[in-house]
């Protein structure tokens, strides 16, 4: 083991937290009230909650599903599972009652692959999740977070598990933006290597100087590894903002950075656009961003204009241009792959669009060229890691030749859980095949798109996000809610654009979309589809799912997710249905199937009568049980 690492693994870092009470994590609630947990408190919480897990007979290597929305519960519960040697499986909570059916389908699919023995969730959520949990054969039951807060059970061990570099630390299920979610096997060794690469090689963080601020979901790699695990292993305190608080009011992000004197934060591209859109001059006067060393941007394609606008907007708050840090990463590489240097400012590469689309070449052109594409520099990879560009035959390409980005090094994960065929295709031969298109220039990484999302029209390759960014800038189009893809045509593939909007003049908006794409991309749009806000399918990390949107378009169901046909009471009916099924899910499966069949909803009146029937049935069962 290289002696550069301060701790051998996450358990070791947590165990060495004894007595460290001055620093740790601060969790904000929706009312901005703070809960502080020191490193020592986190260690004690992990020990106590681990004893509860062991009381249930859970042993090293057993999987534990987690659906825990609140950070002050999620973090100690996750650390407790790792402390006990379990393999936590973080999963996103239901975000919309109207899409609860779709959520539970994903929940069942992930659990069926991971085969957890128990699910941890708050008591208020178990009433909904039981209807899905009852369909997972491996699950023995649900453990509530309320139970984990009780005193440690007598006789249950609180000792840390003994683990090696090759042992699984947790399963990180991919967001599924281009495919079905897959469980990435994050080992203790790959986690330690990537945490070091992020905090030391990339950010050059210093204990006592730096403080993280994050609103990112903790069930995803950037939030979990970037702001829980890596800071704990390097003693960097973090303030956590509830994700939904940011969604409801983006100003809370920069306000918290200013108030808590944050120095490091990360977010996807859309968050920077949203921060600019929501910022008000009268509030900006109160913000001080001068202490910020790093505004990291990753997790989705980076729009150069969004980055420039962000810097220009907040320079009056003391924001330094070199604080902006574009980066590249993915779950299969644990998290981070490349960063730009801390002393660098935003830089881009302007290339000839014709050469890129027809010859897979990134030929530099003058910034004023009419036929151009602009890509953001994502920097170089870390020491002991390597990034290469390869063609379809596996031949390594030279600088400025476009191909698939491959990665290797100690941060690369072991593979996909119980999926040897996909593991061999993705991780075989010592390289991680990322599925991302891009090129290198003097070791600097430029990401241009996803292989699976590539649109090919008349023999020319187009990256969908370039089209989507054009559409996003149009009035009446919801920011970050446009999807471009192709459909079969008579002689070639044809372009389709789907957008979310509240427009009162749909025909005019469709014309503006078509005209903008034609003028800027020289592409004809075969069809423009307008959908209600919030109706397009997204991943758990908030990314629009192009493949699923395309399939829905072909099926004629695009924009119809959720139970909108039931009107304003749809979400209540959906929730009531799953509460009923959850209660029955703890009983006989035959009874569950009976009521599940009776709850087929055809109309509002039908739903009410069916739910009444289910309620009466459950009451009769409870009376019999009391006798």
N, C-alpha and C positions, 0 to 999 in steps of 0.2 A: 504493500500500500504506500503510495507516495506520501512523503512526510509534509507536503504542502498543505494537506487538509487539517483543519483545526479539530474536527470531530470525525470519527470513523463512520457514523451514520446518524440518522435523525434521533434514534433512541438515546445514543450517547450524548448528543447535544442537549436533549431534554433532561437527561440524568444529571448533567453538569450544571443545571440551572438552579440547583438547591441553594437557597440563601440569597438569590439575586432578586431583590424586591423593588429596586428603584426604577427598573425599565421593563417594558413588555408591550402588550397590545391594549389599545383603547377602542371600545366598540360604541358607536353612536346608535341610538334608536331613532325612530322617525320624528321624535320631538327634540332631537339633538341632546338628549340626556346621555351622559357618558358612563360606561362600565369599564373599569381598568382591571386587567389581569396581568400581574407581573410574571416574569419567567418562572419564578418559584411557584406561584399560584397555578400556572399551567401544568407544571410537573406534578403538583399534588392532585389537581383535578384529573390528570391522566391516570395516575395510580389508582385513585378511588373508583373512577369509572371502569377501568380495566378489571377491577375486582368484581364489579357487577357483571361484566361480560363473562368472566370465568365462572361465575355462579351458574350461568346458563350452560356450562359445559363446553364453551367455545375454546378451541385450542389453536396453537400456532398454525397458520396457513388457511384457516377457515375464512370464508368470505363473509363480509358484513355489509349489507346494503344500507345506505344513508340517504334519507330525504329530510334534511334539516335546514330550514330557510334562514334562521337567525345566526349570525356569526358568533355570538357569545356562547351558543350551544354547539354550533358546528365544530369550531376549532378544538375545544377540549375533548369532544367526542371522537373526532378524527385522530387526535394524538393518543387518546386512550386505546383505540383499536390498534394503532401501530405499536404502542408500548406493550400490549399483550401479545404481539406477534401475529395479530389478525391481518387480513387483507381488506381494508375498507373499499367500498365501491360507491363513491360519491355520485349522487344523481340529482338532477335539478327538480325543484318542487313544481307543482302545478301553478302556472302563471295566469291562466284564464279559465274560468269555470265553463265558458262556452266551448272550450276545446278539451274538456276533461276526457272525453272518450278517446281522442287521439293521444293525449298524454298517457293514459293508462295502457294503451296498446304498446307505446314505447317502453313504459315501465316494465311491463310483462316480458317484452322481448329482451331487454337488458338483463333482467333478473334470471330469465331462463338460460341465458348464455353464462352469466357469472355464477349461478347456483349458490347464492348466499344462504346461510342457515337462519339468519334473523335479519329483520329490517328495523332500523332505528329511526324514529320520527316523533315529532311532538304529538301529544294526545289529541289535539284538535285536528291533525291531519290523518290520524289512523282511521277515523270514521269514514274517510273517503278512500284511503289506500287499501283497506281490507278487500274491497271488491276486486282489485287487481292482484293483491297478495294471495288470495285464495286460488288463483290460477297458476301460481308458481310452485311446482312440486317440491323444490328443495326447502322452501321456507317452513320453519317450525313455528314461527310466531313473530310478534312485534314487540320491541322493547321501546318504551317511551322515554323521551329525554327527561321528563319529570322524574321518572324512576331513577335515572342516572345521577340525579342531584341529591338523592338520599344518602345517608351514611353508608360506608362500605360494608358489605355483608360479612359477618364473622366467618373466619376460616378461609375466605377466598384470598388467593395470593395477589399481592400488589407488586411483585418483583418484575423488573423489566425482562422482556424476552431476549434471548440470545439469537442474533441474526448474523448472516454473512452478506457479502456484496451481492451474491446471486439470488438471495431470497427476495420474493416479491414484497414491495412496500405497500402498493395499492394498485388498483385497476382504474385507469383513466379512460372512460369511454369517449371516443371521438364524437364531435358534434353532429356528424352525419349530414354535412352540407352537400356532399356529392354522393353519398352512399349510406347504407345501413350502418348505424353506430357499431364500432368495433372496440373491444376492450384492450387497450394498450397496457402491456405489462411493465410497470415502472419498478425497477429493482432498487434496493438500497444503494447499490453501487452507482447506477446511472443517475440517481437522484442527487447523491453527494457530488458527483462530477459536475452536473449541470448547475447546481446551487453555487459551487465555487466559481464556475465560469461566469455566471451572472453577476454575483456580488463582488468578486475580486477582479477577474480579468476584464469584465465588461464595465461595471459601475464603479469599481475601485472604492467601494463603500468603506466607511470608517465608523466604528462604534463610538458613540458620543458626539458625532457630528451629524449623522444622517437620520432622517425620519421618513418613513413611507406613508403615503396616503392613498387609499384605494377604495373604489366602489365596485370593483369587479366581482362577479359571482365566485363564491369560494368552491363551488363544485366543478370549476373548470381550471385547466392547467395554469393560465396566467394569474388568476386570482389565488389559487391554492399554492402552487409552487413559487410563484413570483412574490407573493406577499404574506404567506403564512410560513412555509417551510424554509425557504432560502433566508429570510430575515431572522428566523429563530436560530438557524445554524450559524449566523454571523452577528447576532445580538443587535439587530437594527429594529428599533421600535416602529410600530405601524398604527395608524388610525384607520379604522374601518367604517365606511359609510354604507348604510343599507343600499343594496342595488336599486330597489324600487324607489328610494328617496331620490337617487340620481335620475331615474327615468321620469319621475314626476316633476323634478326641478333641477336641471343640469347645473344651475348656479352653485348648488351646495358643494360641488367638487372643488372649485377654485376658492370658494369661501373657506372651506375646511383647510385647504392647503395654506391659505393666508393665516388663519387663526391658530393652527397648530404648528406653523413654521415648518411645513413639509419640505423635503429636498428631493424626493424621488416619487414619481407616479408613472403609471402606464395605462394605456387605454387603446381601443381600436380607433381606426380612422373616423368612424361616424361620430364618436364622442367629441372629437375636436371640432367637427362641423357644428354639432349641437351646442357646444359651449359658446361658439361665436354667435350662433343664432339667438341664444337665450340671454346673452350678456346685456346688461343695461348700464349705460354710462354712469348713472348716479350710484350704482352699486360697485362698479369697477373702481371708483375713487377710493373705496375703503380697502381694496385688496392690495396686498404686498406679495409679489411673486419673485422678488429679487433674490431670495435665498434658494430658489429652485435650481438644482443642478441638472435634473433629468426629467423631461417630459417624454417618456418612451411611447412609441407608436408601433403597433404590430397587430397580429391576429387576423388581419384582412388586408387586401390590397390598399396601398397608401396613395392617396391623391395629392400630388405635389401642390396644387393650388389651395387645397384645404389647409395644408401645413403652412404655406406662406401667409394665408389669411389669418391663421391663428396667431402667428408671431406678430404680424402687423397690428392685430386687434389688441393684444395684451402687452405690447411693449410699454404702454403708458403705466402699466402696473409693475414695471421693473423686470419683465420677462426678458432674459438674454437669448439671442438667437441660437447660441451654441447649446442651450438647454434642450432643444428639440433633438430627439434621438430615435430615428427610424431603425427598426430591427426586423429580423426574420426568424421564425421558429414554427414548431408544430409539436403536437403531443407525442408523436413517434420518436422525436429527439429529446424527450422529457419535457422540454419547453423551448429554450433559446438555441438558435443556430448561429446568428451573426448580429453584431452591433456596429454602428459607426463609432469613431473615436469620440471621446468626451470633449475634445477641443475642436471638433469639426462642427460646421453648420450644415444645414440642409443642402444637399447637392443632388442634381438630377442628370440624367443622360438623355439627350434628344436625338432620336434616330429616325431614319427614313422609313415611313410606314409601308411603302411598296416593297422594299427589300425584306422587311420583317414579315409581311404577309405572304409573300410568294417564295422567298429564298431562305427563310429562317435565319436571316442575318441581321445583326444590330449595327448598321452602318451609321456612324455619327453624322449629323447634318447641322446646319446653322439653326439657331433657335427661331429665326424668322421664316424658315421653310414652311410652305403651305401643306406639304404632305409629311407630317411628322407624328411621332409618338414620344411621350416623355415618361421616363421611369425613375423612381426614387432610388437612390443608392442606399442599400441596407447594410453596408459595411462588410467587414471581414469576419471570418469565423475565429474561434478561440484557439489557444495553444493546445496541441495534441488532437485537434479536430481538423477535418478536411472537407471541403465542398468541391464537387466536380460537376461538369455538364456533359451529358451523354445523349447520343441519338438512340433511335429505336433498336438498333443492333447492338447496343452496349459499347459503342466506340466513343472514347473520350474526345470531346470537342475543344477547339482552341477558343481563345478570347473572342468575344463578339459573335460567336456562333450560338444560336438559340437551340436549346434542347431541354431535357429533363434534369432538374437539380438533384444530385445524389449527395449524401452526407455520410461520414463515418467518424467514429471517435467514441470515447468513454461515455458520452451522454446519450448515445443511441440506445433505445430500449430493446428488450429481449425479443419482442414480437407481439402478436395478438393472442389473447387468451383463448385456448382451445380452438384455434383456427390455423392448423399447420400449413394448409395450402396457401392461404393469403399471406401468412408469415414468410413462407419461402419466396413468394413473388415480390414481396415488399422489402424484406430484410436479407435475402439470400446473397451470398458472395461477399459478405463483410460490409456492404453498402446499404444504406437506407434510401430506397427510391421514393422520393417525396411526392411524386405526382404533380409537382409544380413545374411550370415552364419558366425559363429564365436564361441568363447568360452571366459571364464573368468579365470584368475589366480590371486587370492588375490585382486580382484577388478579391475585388469588391463584388458583392452579390447584387444582381438586379432581377427581381421577380416580375414576370410579365403575365402570368395567368395560370389556370389549372388545365391540365391535359384533358380531363373529362368534360370540361365546360366549353372547350374550344368550339367556336362557330365557324363552319367552313361553307362559304358561299362562292360559287363559280371558281373554285380552286384557290381561293384566298382565305387565309386564317385571320379570324377576328377574336379578340378577347372580350367576353361579354361585359366585364366591368367598365371598359372604355365607353361602351354604348350606354350603360346604365348611369355613368357619371354625367353624360350629356343630358340625359332625360331628367336626372335628379335636379338639375339647375333650372328647370322650367317652372314657372309659376303654377300653382295648384297641384303640383306633384309632391307627394309626401317624401321628404328627404330620406334617402337610404332604403326606399321601398319600390325600386324598379327592378325587373328581371328581364333579361334578354336571352333568347335561345333560338334554335332553328327548328323548323318542321319540314317534313318531306314535301318537295315540290315536284312539278312536272318534269323539269330537266335538271334542277339543282335544289339544294336546301334553301329554304326561305326564312327570312328573319321575322321573329315575333317579339313584341315588347309588351309586357304586362306591368301595370303601375297601380299603386294605391292612391286614391284621390277622393276629395269631397267636392269636386267641381260641379257647378250647376249647368255647365255647357259642355257636355261630353264630346260632341262632334268637333268643336273648336279645339279642344285639348288633344284629341287624336291627331288632328291635322298638324298641330304644333310639334307633337312628338315625331311624326313622320318627317316633317320638314327639317327639324334640327338634326336628326340622324343622317338624313341625306346630305345636308350641307356640310356637316363636319366629318362624316365617315365615307361619303360617296356610296352609301348603301340604301337600297330600297327596302322599306318596311312593308312586309306583306300583310301584317295584322297588328293592330294596337288594341289591347284589352284593358278596360278600366275596372277596378275592383274597389270594394269598400275598404276603408282603413282597418288594418288588423286582420284581414282575411287571407293573406298569403302565408304559406307554410314557412316556418322558421325553425332553426335548430335551437337547442337549449342555450347556446351562447348568443342568440339573436341574429345569426346570419340567415339570410334568405336561402331557401333550398331550391336551386335552379332545376335540378333533376326532377324533384317532386312537382314543382310548378309546371314544368314542361309536360309531365305525365298527366297532371290534372287538366291541362289545356287540351291535350289529345283526347282525354276522356270526357271533356265537356263539363268538368266540375271545378275549374279554377275559380277562386274567389268565394267558394261556398263552404269553407271549413267552419266548424262550429255548428250550433243549433239555432241559426238565425230565423228559421221558418216559424219558430214559436214566439217570435216577437220579444218584447221587453222582459218577459218572465222566463226566457229560454235558459239562462244561466241557473236560475233557482230550480227549474225542473231537472236540469242535468245534475246539479249538486244533490238534489233530493233522491234522484235515482241511484246515484252511487253510494249515498249514505245508506239507503235501504239495502243495496246489494252488499255493502261492507258488513252490515250487521248480520246478514244471512250468511256471508262468507265465513263466519266463524262457526256456523252450524253445518248441517248436512248438505252435501253438494247437490243432492236431488232437490232439496227445498230451494237452493239457490237457483238452479236451472229453471224451476217452476216460476219463481218470481221474475227472473231475468226475462223469460218468455212473455210474462204478463206485462212487462214494462216496455214493450215495443210501442214507441210513441208515434201516433199518426196525427194527432191534433192536440191543442191545449186542453180541451175538455177530456180527451182520452187520457192524456198524461195525468190530470188531476184524479180521475176515477181510478186509474191503475195504481197510483201512489197511495190512494186511500185504501185500496184493496191490500196493498203490500203492508201498510201500517197496521191494519186490522189483523193480518196474518201474523205479523211479528208480535203484536200484543198478546195474541192467543198462545203463541209459543212461550212467551215470557211467563204467562200465568201458569202454564203446565209445568214449566221449570221450577217455579216457586213452590208448587205442590210437592 
